[in-house]
């Protein structure tokens, strides 16, 4: 997989989020997500702008549901999250604090 052919990476099959690897993209952009475990590329339409290095939901996540990144829970959704949403402190409560 060429790094220029993708916008984000899903690190583990269990992940609910992909991590942006290129500069941020705006709302409405088609995000190309590469799944490392499956070596497949899927496309998700962004519902909001997502900056470089931030997370984007690859599936719908209910309020109160655990959010998985790198195959492990990283937080709990503090609001309902749709596929293509920017996932950050406004809709994710960390499990660390």
Secondary structure, 3 states (H helix, E strand, C coil): CCHHHCCEEECCCCCCEEEECCCCECCCCEEEEEECCCCEEEEEECCCCECCCCEEECCCECCCCEEEECCEEEEEECCCECCCCEECCCCEEECCC
